[in-house]
Amino acid sequence: MRIDCHQHFWSYDPAIDHWITDQMTVLKGAFTPFELLPELAAAGIDATVAVQARQSESENFFLLDLSTRCPQIAGIVGWIDLCAPNLPERLAFFSRFPKICGFRHVVQDEPDDNFVLRKDVMRGIAALREYNFTYDILIYPRQLPAAIKLVEALPDQPFVIDHIAKPLVKTKEIATWSHDIRIIAANPYVYCKLSGLITEAEWSNWKAEDFRPYLDVVFEAFGPERLMFGSDWPVCLLAGTYLQVLLLVEDYTRNLKPKDKEDIFGDNAARFYRLAFS
């Protein structure tokens, strides 16, 4: 079972999707399972985890509806207001939907780099554990110190770092990011997604060698048993095709043991997100 642990769906709405700028016109369209399925078939991917792109509970219902019509969607990372007074009730409600594996907040866009350390936010993330929900950490490198403190405060909560914390590939900065990623990887409950790489480089002028130093770090820090492949489709289209993203990771891992490849391209995602297949 080959699994893409990170992809999105949306129908572009300029009133909502403010993050899609004029330089991202390729993303100003409708991206549904009908556009994704041919990509999965060509890449030999059996299932995906659909990740929220909008910050509202309606996003959860949107993705749940798609999952009923597209069995390839094996799991959903939704959104929930972690600071809401009725959070326990909302978590109990969403726990009734087996496809919802966990939640994510777009922390990278928060003006406060210590956002995840706010007491109300930490209290909300701590509440996920009761329902076996995971939490996706979407941050920039400058926010890694706060994320380190978060996972230290909640050592038993399953976390996964999206897009290897978006290192500054374009400017080849690596030292501070490398130091911090090794610290956060010391927690065995923290996984890391091999996703979102090409969009952190020069979109029209990247090569596989650009990513090797960063991949070397996460493979050493997390090991193949806590890394998982993700396409970040359709965001990846800013800089390349679905197949290019897949081949980038496949090429880097070509000399690994078969078991390690199985972990990275499916088993780790199934284990982390507790995916169930009939």
N, C-alpha and C positions, 0 to 999 in steps of 0.2 A: 504494500500500500504506500504509494508516493503522495505526500501531502504538501501543499503550498500553505504555509502557516500564516500568511499575511497578504490579503488583497481586499479591495474595496468595491462598492457599487454606489452609483449615484446617477441622478439626472440633473445636470447642471442648472442651478438657479442663481443668477447674479445677486439676488437679494439676500441669499443665504451663504453662498460659497465664496466669501470675500477673499479667502486665501488663494484662490485661483486668479492670478494676475493676468495682465495682457500678454505677458511673456509665456503664458501657459495655455495658449489657445487650443492646443491638442486635447486638453482636459475639459474643454467647454462643450460637452456632449452628454449623451446617455450611455452609461456603462452598466450593462446588465449581464446576468448569466449567459444570455444569448450571444453576447460578444466575447465572453470569456471562455466558453466551452470549447470552441475550436482551438484556442491557444492551449488549453489543458490537454486536449487530445494530441496535438502535435508534439507537446513536451512530455507526454507520458505521465501526466499528473492525474491521480485518481480522485483526489478530494482537496478541499480548501477550508481555511478558516477565514470567514468574512469579518472584517474589522470596521468599527464605526468610523464614519467620516464627518458626521454631524453630532453636535452635543445636545441631544434631546432624547427623551424616552421614545419618541416616535420613530427614531432611528432603529431601535430594537425591534419594533413591530414591522418596520419596513424589511429588515433583514430576515426576520422570522417568516414573513410571507414569502420572500424569495426562496428560502430554504425548503418550504413545502412544495415548491414547484421545481426545485433544482436539487436533487439528492446529492450532488457533488459537494454541496455546502455542508460539511460535517460539523462545523462549530461556528459560534458567533461570539465576538468580543464586542459587547455593546457599551452603552453609556448610561450612567446613573448619577444623580446629584449626590455626591458623597457627603455633602454638608446638610442635606435635607433633614428636618426634624423627624420625618416619617421614613427615614432610610431603612430601618429594620423591616417595616411592612413592605416596602418596595422590593427589598432583597428577597423576602419570603415569596412575594408574588412572582418574581422572575425565576426563582428556583424551580417553579413548576414547569419550565420550558427546558427540556434536556439539551437542546442545541445551544443555549446560552451558557458559555463556559466561564466568562469573566467580563471585566469591564476595563475601560480606558478613558483617560481624560487627556486633552491636548495640552499637556503641561508645558511643552516647548513654547507655546504662545502666551503663557502667563508672564506678566511683567516682573513678578517677584520670583527670583531664582530659587527662593526657599519655600515656594508655594506648597510643596509636598510635606513640609515640616510644620505647617499650620496645625494647631491642635484639632480643629474641626475636620481638616482633610485627613490627618492621621487616624482620627477616630473612625472616619468613614471607611478607610482602607482596612483598618483592623476588623471592622464588622464583616468583611468579605469571607473571612476564614470559616465562620460558622456554617456557611453554605457551600464551602469548597470552591468558591469563585477565585479565579486568578486575577492578577492585575498587570496590565501592560504599561511599562514605563516609557513614555514618549518624551524624550528630552534632547537638548543640545549638550555638548561637552561641558559647557560652563555650569550646567545644572547637575552634573554628576556628584559633586560633593554633598549636595542635599539628598540625592537619591541614596548615597552610601549611608547616610544617617538614618534614612527611612527604613532601609532593609535591616540595619542593625537594631532598630527599635522594634521591628516586627519580624523576628528571625524565622518564624514558621510559616509566614505567608508566601505562597508561590508567586514569584515575580518573573517577568520576562522583559528584557530590554529590547525595545524596538530599534531596528536599523543600526545596530551596534553603537547606539548613542550618537549617531550622526557626526563622526569625526570630520575634521576640516580637510578633506582629501584634496580639494581644489588648491589649497595653499600648502599642502604637504605638512601641516602641523600634526604632531603625533605624541610628543613627550608627555604633556600634561594629561591628555586623554588616555594614553597607555597606562600611566601611573594609576589613574582613578579607576579604569576599567578592571585592572588587576585586583584592586581592593574590593570592588563590589562583587567580583566573581568568586571571592573567597567564601561567600555564603552559598552553600549547596542548594538552596531553594531558588536561586536566581539563575534563570536561563537567558539565552541571548539569540536574537534573530539575525540570520545572515540575509538581510534585506535592506532595501533603500540605499544601496551602495552607489550605484551609478549616478543618482541624482545629487550626490554630494560632490561629484567631480565636475569637470567641464562637460556640459551636456553634449556638445557636438565634437568633443576632442579628447575622449578618454581612451585608455587602453588597460588591459587586464593587469599589467605590472603596477599601475597606480594603486591598486587595492591590496597587493600582496603584503606590504608591511602591516597593514591594519588587520588583515586576516590572520597573519602570523601571531599577532598579539592575542586575538580572541580565541584562537585554537589552543594556544598555550595556556591561557587563563581559564577557559571554561572546559576545554576538552571536547571531543566529539559527542560525548554523552549529554551535553547541555546546550548544544547548538542546533538550530533548525533553519531550514531553507524557507525563505519567503520571497515572493516576487515583487510585492508592493504595486501590483497592477491595479489600476491603470496609471498611477503616478509615475511608474518606471518609463512610460512612453515619452516623458519629457527628454529622456536621454538614450533610449534604446527600446528594443522589442522584448517581449516576454522570453523568447528563446535566448536572446543574448544574456539576459539576467541569469537564466538557468545555467547556461553554458559557462558563465563566469565562475559559478560556485562548483559546477561539475569538474571543470578543468583544474581548479585548485585542489580538489579532493580526489583526483584520479588515482593517486597512489595509496590512498587509505585502504584499510581492511574492509571487506564487504560489509561486515557488521557495523563499522563506523559510518559507512555511507548510508546504510539502512536507517541508522539512528538519525542522521542529519536530514535525510530526505523523507522522513515520515514517522519513524517510531518515537522520536523525542516529542514531536508535536502531539501525537496521539496520547502519549503518557502525560505530558504537561497539562494539556487541555481536557484530559479524561474523555477523549472522543470515543463514541460507541458506534460500531459498524454492524449492521444486520447481515 
